[in-house]
Amino acid sequence: MPHRRAIEDLNRILDILPTDVSDRIRLDPRVERLIEIVFDLGRPVEIRFFDGFEDFDDRLVTREDLNYVVDRVGSFTEDNR
């Protein structure tokens, strides 16, 4: 059941994001093709798919957003991922 596992993993990732961001990603019809979420301070949230990307130009990442995610993730590797 690799597909089921991928969906579970995706939901775990989305659950650590601020609700407004995760809700928007979940509603995107391409969500199952999501490969990366870019969450850089002061920049628009960017979601990347196998066949393109989308910037949330109306939603900049704030320090509070980063703290929210860090509190839920725990630790990062040396490359801050």
C-alpha angles and dihedrals in degrees: 000000000000093000092055091049091050091052091049090050091048091051091051090053094046091048091065094054124087108277097245090055097044092046091053093049093047090054093053110105089220094057094116089058094052113132105168144012115205112207108177123164113260094005131100117271107258125201119195127204133184088259103037145317143257131213119209092221091179093053119066120186112249132198087251089057091052092048090049091054095042090052089057099040101048106201139015134211124249092275091055094251 
